[in-house]
């Protein structure tokens, strides 16, 4: 159970990182297009 819980925590952390990465990418695209 502990291993499973740790895996779930790791997955959610990765998802958060992916979300912030895609947000940053979208912001960068906007900035580039606005120039």
TAKA-V443549 format. One record per pair of residues at least 6 apart in sequence whose C-alpha atoms are under 7 Angstrom apart, sorted by the first residue. I is the first residue (numbers start at 1). GAP is how many residues later the second one is. D is the distance in whole Angstrom. If there is no record, write none. Layout:
i=I gap=GAP d=D
i=I gap=GAP d=D
This chain:
none
